[in-house]
Amino acid sequence: MKSILIAIAILTALLLAVIVFKDGEKYEHDVNEHRAYAAQCTAQIGPLPDFSCSDGALVPVTVNGETPEAYTPNMNCDRPALLNNGAHSDGQCVPYSRILDLSTDSMQAVAMCRQKRIRAADSLQYDELDVISHNPATGATCWFSADAKNPDEPLNGQQVPSPTAVYDVTFWNSPSVVAKDGCGNCHDNDPFMYSPFVGQVWQHVPVNPLGAYFHVAPEMGFSTWPTTAMNLRDNTCLGCHRIGVNKTCSSLTEWLTGIKKPEGADQQALHFPLSHGMPPNHDLSKRAWNTIYAESVEQIRSCCENNSQSMCRLSPIPAHPQGPITSKAATTVRP
């Protein structure tokens, strides 16, 4: 009996040693991958700073145009978040997310501190942090994200380490994890995605809707993200921004033109004009909106269903990977 127990103990120790070794290998791989990605992003776009979510603008959550007295799980609201907050969240109408513009003269960059669970208004604990950096001169774009691994252990947004600094790479997800998350399937037309939710603080988001656009480090998984756009002739939607071949032509088009109901939408969100989030802040009648945009929307949906039609005229989004990083980032065209 004693020999059996000793054998079990030895096997257990060996298994633990293998697990620790494998975890150590994965950690080393993630650290090396993140540092390599950060180096490419710094070289092609620029370094990102440490930041605090407290400096960001609060994204409002309203009901029938008013701030509610209290927020409750799975409530409905006027402008729900379009990105699904997940099964362990409090729904699509969670308050107190923040957006922070980190742009410089040569770089466009924005951070979003996402609340997926209801917390106090002054809380700096978050469920997800996302950063997009973009070089408008070349189109180079980098993506960083951090997730709370446990819903009850949120991220500290008081002092967030730079995603491009080499002194702390453990806070951020590895580039391969970010690539698998597939942010580029929604951001398939340009780096900065408009939604009615984010649009409430759109003045804090840099924009470059018709500029060059490509993903740095395709070898780390970003090559699977689509960067192909439609070029429909005389399409009024394309006069302000591109339409890609993934989510911008499908669910995003349907949510922003009143065809489908976003999860968490209240009665005001379901009726015109809030049901039609594009173009932003329009003051059109429904009849005028249909006259100007309805046919263009149907063209987009038709090409989304079958983009081999000659009218779709697909082409790669322009990219200039060898361009300078010293040109001005300010771009005033807004959709």
VEXDREN-2710 file (C-alpha; in Angstrom, 1 decimal):
% VEXDREN-2710
k/r/px/py/pz
1/MET/0.0/0.0/0.0
2/LYS/2.8/2.4/0.9
3/SER/4.6/1.7/-2.4
4/ILE/1.3/2.6/-4.3
5/LEU/1.0/5.9/-2.4
6/ILE/4.6/6.7/-3.2
7/ALA/4.0/5.9/-6.9
8/ILE/0.9/8.1/-7.0
9/ALA/2.8/11.0/-5.3
10/ILE/5.6/10.7/-7.9
11/LEU/3.2/10.7/-10.8
12/THR/1.4/13.7/-9.3
13/ALA/4.6/15.6/-9.0
14/LEU/5.6/14.7/-12.5
15/LEU/2.3/16.0/-13.9
16/LEU/2.5/19.2/-11.9
17/ALA/6.1/19.7/-13.3
18/VAL/4.8/19.2/-16.8
19/ILE/2.0/21.7/-16.3
20/VAL/4.3/24.3/-14.7
21/PHE/6.8/23.8/-17.6
22/LYS/4.0/24.2/-20.2
23/ASP/2.6/27.3/-18.4
24/GLY/6.2/28.7/-18.4
25/GLU/6.5/28.0/-22.1
26/LYS/3.2/29.7/-22.8
27/TYR/4.1/32.7/-20.7
28/GLU/7.5/33.1/-22.4
29/HIS/5.8/32.8/-25.9
30/ASP/3.2/35.4/-25.0
31/VAL/5.8/37.8/-23.6
32/ASN/8.0/37.4/-26.7
33/GLU/5.0/37.8/-29.0
34/HIS/3.7/40.9/-27.3
35/ARG/7.1/42.5/-27.3
36/ALA/7.6/41.8/-31.0
37/TYR/4.1/43.2/-31.7
38/ALA/4.7/46.3/-29.6
39/ALA/8.0/46.9/-31.3
40/GLN/6.3/46.8/-34.8
41/CYS/3.4/49.0/-33.6
42/THR/5.8/51.5/-32.1
43/ALA/7.9/51.6/-35.3
44/GLN/5.0/51.9/-37.7
45/ILE/2.6/54.1/-35.6
46/GLY/4.2/55.3/-32.4
47/PRO/4.4/54.6/-28.7
48/LEU/1.3/54.6/-26.6
49/PRO/1.3/56.2/-23.1
50/ASP/0.2/54.9/-19.7
51/PHE/-3.2/56.2/-19.1
52/SER/-6.1/56.4/-16.6
53/CYS/-9.7/55.6/-17.5
54/SER/-10.6/58.5/-15.1
55/ASP/-9.5/60.9/-17.9
56/GLY/-12.0/59.4/-20.3
57/ALA/-15.5/60.7/-21.3
58/LEU/-18.4/58.9/-19.8
59/VAL/-20.7/57.2/-22.4
60/PRO/-24.3/58.0/-21.4
61/VAL/-27.0/55.4/-21.0
62/THR/-30.5/56.9/-21.2
63/VAL/-34.1/55.7/-21.3
64/ASN/-36.6/57.8/-23.3
65/GLY/-34.1/60.6/-23.4
66/GLU/-33.5/60.8/-19.7
67/THR/-30.9/59.4/-17.3
68/PRO/-32.8/56.8/-15.2
69/GLU/-32.8/57.0/-11.4
70/ALA/-31.3/53.6/-11.2
71/TYR/-29.8/51.0/-13.5
72/THR/-30.9/47.4/-13.4
73/PRO/-29.5/44.2/-15.1
74/ASN/-30.7/43.5/-18.6
75/MET/-32.7/46.8/-18.8
76/ASN/-33.4/48.4/-22.2
77/CYS/-32.2/51.8/-23.3
78/ASP/-32.2/54.3/-26.1
79/ARG/-28.7/53.5/-27.5
80/PRO/-27.6/50.0/-26.4
81/ALA/-24.0/48.8/-27.0
82/LEU/-23.9/46.9/-30.2
83/LEU/-20.9/44.7/-29.1
84/ASN/-22.3/41.8/-27.2
85/ASN/-21.3/42.1/-23.6
86/GLY/-21.6/38.3/-23.0
87/ALA/-23.4/35.9/-20.8
88/HIS/-22.0/37.0/-17.5
89/SER/-22.7/40.7/-18.1
90/ASP/-25.7/42.9/-17.0
91/GLY/-26.8/43.3/-20.6
92/GLN/-26.3/45.9/-23.3
93/CYS/-27.3/49.0/-21.3
94/VAL/-24.5/49.0/-18.7
95/PRO/-23.5/52.6/-17.7
96/TYR/-20.2/54.3/-17.0
97/SER/-18.0/53.0/-19.8
98/ARG/-15.4/55.6/-20.8
99/ILE/-13.6/56.7/-24.0
100/LEU/-10.3/58.4/-24.0
101/ASP/-8.5/60.0/-27.0
102/LEU/-4.8/59.2/-26.9
103/SER/-4.0/60.8/-30.3
104/THR/-0.8/62.8/-31.1
105/ASP/0.2/64.9/-34.1
106/SER/1.2/61.7/-36.0
107/MET/-1.0/59.0/-34.5
108/GLN/-4.7/58.5/-34.0
109/ALA/-5.4/56.4/-30.9
110/VAL/-8.4/55.7/-28.7
111/ALA/-8.9/53.7/-25.5
112/MET/-12.3/52.3/-24.3
113/CYS/-12.8/51.2/-20.7
114/ARG/-15.8/48.9/-20.9
115/GLN/-18.3/48.3/-18.1
116/LYS/-20.2/45.0/-18.6
117/ARG/-21.5/44.9/-15.1
118/ILE/-23.3/47.6/-13.2
119/ARG/-21.0/49.4/-10.7
120/ALA/-20.9/52.8/-8.9
121/ALA/-20.6/55.9/-11.1
122/ASP/-17.1/56.7/-9.7
123/SER/-15.8/53.1/-10.1
124/LEU/-12.6/52.7/-12.0
125/GLN/-12.9/48.9/-12.1
126/TYR/-13.7/47.6/-15.6
127/ASP/-14.4/44.3/-17.4
128/GLU/-12.5/45.1/-20.6
129/LEU/-10.0/47.6/-21.9
130/ASP/-9.4/48.1/-25.6
131/VAL/-6.9/50.4/-27.4
132/ILE/-6.7/51.1/-31.2
133/SER/-3.7/52.9/-32.6
134/HIS/-3.6/54.1/-36.2
135/ASN/-1.2/55.9/-38.5
136/PRO/-3.4/57.9/-40.9
137/ALA/-0.4/58.5/-43.3
138/THR/0.2/54.8/-44.0
139/GLY/-2.9/53.0/-42.7
140/ALA/-1.0/51.0/-40.2
141/THR/-3.3/49.9/-37.3
142/CYS/-2.7/48.0/-34.1
143/TRP/-5.1/46.5/-31.6
144/PHE/-4.7/45.8/-27.9
145/SER/-7.2/44.4/-25.4
146/ALA/-7.3/43.2/-21.7
147/ASP/-10.1/41.2/-20.1
148/ALA/-11.0/40.5/-16.6
149/LYS/-10.4/36.8/-16.3
150/ASN/-13.0/36.6/-13.5
151/PRO/-16.2/38.7/-13.5
152/ASP/-15.7/39.3/-9.8
153/GLU/-12.1/40.4/-10.3
154/PRO/-12.3/43.4/-12.7
155/LEU/-9.4/45.3/-14.2
156/ASN/-8.0/48.3/-12.4
157/GLY/-8.5/51.3/-14.7
158/GLN/-6.9/53.9/-12.4
159/GLN/-3.4/53.4/-13.9
160/VAL/-3.3/51.4/-17.1
161/PRO/0.2/50.4/-18.4
162/SER/1.1/51.3/-21.9
163/PRO/0.4/48.4/-24.3
164/THR/3.6/49.2/-26.3
165/ALA/5.9/49.4/-23.3
166/VAL/8.1/46.4/-22.6
167/TYR/8.1/46.7/-18.8
168/ASP/4.6/45.2/-18.3
169/VAL/3.3/42.9/-21.0
170/THR/1.3/40.6/-18.7
171/PHE/-1.6/43.1/-18.3
172/TRP/-2.6/42.9/-22.0
173/ASN/-3.8/39.9/-24.0
174/SER/-1.2/38.4/-26.4
175/PRO/-1.6/39.5/-30.1
176/SER/-2.7/36.1/-31.2
177/VAL/-5.5/36.1/-28.6
178/VAL/-6.6/39.6/-29.9
179/ALA/-6.5/38.4/-33.4
180/LYS/-8.7/35.4/-32.6
181/ASP/-11.2/37.7/-30.9
182/GLY/-11.9/39.1/-34.4
183/CYS/-12.4/42.8/-33.7
184/GLY/-11.6/43.4/-37.4
185/ASN/-14.7/41.6/-38.5
186/CYS/-16.7/44.6/-37.3
187/HIS/-14.0/47.1/-38.0
188/ASP/-13.8/45.9/-41.6
189/ASN/-13.9/49.3/-43.2
190/ASP/-11.7/51.5/-41.0
191/PRO/-10.2/51.5/-37.5
192/PHE/-12.9/53.5/-35.7
193/MET/-16.4/52.1/-35.7
194/TYR/-19.4/54.4/-35.2
195/SER/-22.4/53.2/-33.3
196/PRO/-25.2/55.2/-31.6
197/PHE/-23.7/54.1/-28.2
198/VAL/-20.2/55.4/-28.9
199/GLY/-21.6/58.2/-31.1
200/GLN/-22.7/60.0/-28.0
201/VAL/-19.1/60.9/-27.3
202/TRP/-17.9/60.8/-30.9
203/GLN/-16.0/64.1/-30.5
204/HIS/-13.5/62.0/-28.4
205/VAL/-12.9/59.5/-31.1
206/PRO/-10.5/60.2/-34.0
207/VAL/-11.9/59.5/-37.4
208/ASN/-10.4/58.5/-40.8
209/PRO/-13.3/56.9/-42.7
210/LEU/-11.8/57.0/-46.2
211/GLY/-8.1/56.8/-45.4
212/ALA/-5.5/54.0/-45.8
213/TYR/-6.0/51.0/-43.5
214/PHE/-4.2/47.8/-42.8
215/HIS/-3.2/45.6/-39.8
216/VAL/0.3/45.5/-38.5
217/ALA/1.9/42.0/-38.0
218/PRO/-0.4/39.9/-40.2
219/GLU/1.8/36.9/-39.3
220/MET/0.3/37.0/-35.8
221/GLY/-3.2/36.2/-37.0
222/PHE/-4.4/39.6/-38.2
223/SER/-4.2/38.5/-41.9
224/THR/-7.6/36.8/-41.4
225/TRP/-9.3/40.2/-40.7
226/PRO/-11.0/41.5/-43.9
227/THR/-9.8/44.7/-45.5
228/THR/-11.9/44.7/-48.7
229/ALA/-14.5/47.3/-49.5
230/MET/-17.5/47.8/-51.8
231/ASN/-17.3/50.5/-54.5
232/LEU/-21.0/50.8/-55.5
233/ARG/-21.6/53.7/-57.9
234/ASP/-23.7/56.6/-56.8
235/ASN/-24.3/55.0/-53.4
236/THR/-25.2/57.8/-50.9
237/CYS/-23.9/55.7/-47.9
238/LEU/-20.4/55.4/-49.5
239/GLY/-20.2/59.2/-49.8
240/CYS/-19.2/59.4/-46.1
241/HIS/-17.6/56.1/-45.3
242/ARG/-16.6/52.7/-46.7
243/ILE/-18.6/49.5/-46.4
244/GLY/-16.7/46.3/-45.9
245/VAL/-17.6/42.8/-46.7
246/ASN/-18.2/41.4/-43.2
247/LYS/-20.2/43.1/-40.4
248/THR/-20.5/46.6/-41.8
249/CYS/-22.6/45.2/-44.7
250/SER/-24.6/42.8/-42.6
251/SER/-25.6/43.2/-39.0
252/LEU/-24.3/46.8/-38.6
253/THR/-26.1/48.0/-41.7
254/GLU/-29.3/46.3/-40.5
255/TRP/-29.1/47.7/-36.9
256/LEU/-28.3/51.2/-38.1
257/THR/-31.0/51.5/-40.7
258/GLY/-34.0/50.1/-38.7
259/ILE/-34.1/46.7/-40.4
260/LYS/-33.3/44.7/-37.2
261/LYS/-33.6/45.4/-33.5
262/PRO/-30.4/45.6/-31.5
263/GLU/-30.4/43.7/-28.2
264/GLY/-31.4/46.0/-25.4
265/ALA/-33.2/48.5/-27.5
266/ASP/-36.2/50.3/-25.8
267/GLN/-39.3/51.7/-27.4
268/GLN/-37.7/55.0/-28.3
269/ALA/-34.7/53.1/-30.0
270/LEU/-37.2/51.0/-32.0
271/HIS/-38.9/54.0/-33.6
272/PHE/-37.7/56.6/-36.1
273/PRO/-35.4/58.6/-35.9
274/LEU/-33.4/56.6/-33.2
275/SER/-34.0/53.4/-35.1
276/HIS/-32.0/54.8/-38.0
277/GLY/-28.6/55.6/-36.5
278/MET/-27.1/56.5/-39.9
279/PRO/-26.3/59.1/-40.8
280/PRO/-25.4/60.3/-37.3
281/ASN/-27.7/62.9/-35.7
282/HIS/-29.8/63.4/-38.8
283/ASP/-32.9/65.6/-38.7
284/LEU/-34.7/63.9/-41.6
285/SER/-38.3/62.8/-41.8
286/LYS/-38.7/59.1/-42.5
287/ARG/-39.9/59.8/-46.0
288/ALA/-36.8/62.0/-46.7
289/TRP/-34.5/59.3/-45.2
290/ASN/-36.1/56.6/-47.4
291/THR/-35.8/58.8/-50.5
292/ILE/-32.1/59.5/-49.9
293/TYR/-30.8/56.2/-48.4
294/ALA/-33.2/53.3/-48.8
295/GLU/-32.1/52.2/-52.3
296/SER/-28.4/52.5/-51.3
297/VAL/-29.0/50.3/-48.3
298/GLU/-30.6/47.6/-50.4
299/GLN/-27.7/47.7/-52.8
300/ILE/-25.3/47.2/-49.9
301/ARG/-27.4/44.3/-48.5
302/SER/-27.6/42.7/-51.9
303/CYS/-23.8/42.8/-52.3
304/CYS/-23.4/41.5/-48.8
305/GLU/-25.5/38.5/-49.8
306/ASN/-23.6/38.0/-53.1
307/ASN/-20.6/40.2/-53.6
308/SER/-19.7/38.6/-57.0
309/GLN/-22.3/40.9/-58.6
310/SER/-20.6/43.4/-61.0
311/MET/-22.2/46.4/-59.3
312/CYS/-20.4/45.6/-56.0
313/ARG/-16.9/46.3/-57.5
314/LEU/-14.9/45.0/-54.6
315/SER/-11.3/46.2/-54.0
316/PRO/-8.7/46.1/-51.3
317/ILE/-8.7/49.1/-49.0
318/PRO/-5.7/51.3/-49.8
319/ALA/-2.6/50.7/-47.6
320/HIS/0.8/52.4/-47.6
321/PRO/3.0/50.4/-45.2
322/GLN/6.3/52.1/-46.1
323/GLY/5.0/55.7/-45.6
324/PRO/6.2/58.1/-42.9
325/ILE/4.8/58.4/-39.4
326/THR/5.4/62.1/-39.1
327/SER/2.3/63.5/-40.9
328/LYS/-0.5/65.2/-39.1
329/ALA/-3.1/62.8/-37.7
330/ALA/-6.0/65.3/-37.5
331/THR/-8.8/64.3/-39.9
332/THR/-11.9/66.3/-39.8
333/VAL/-14.2/64.3/-42.1
334/ARG/-16.9/62.7/-40.0
335/PRO/-19.7/60.4/-41.1
END
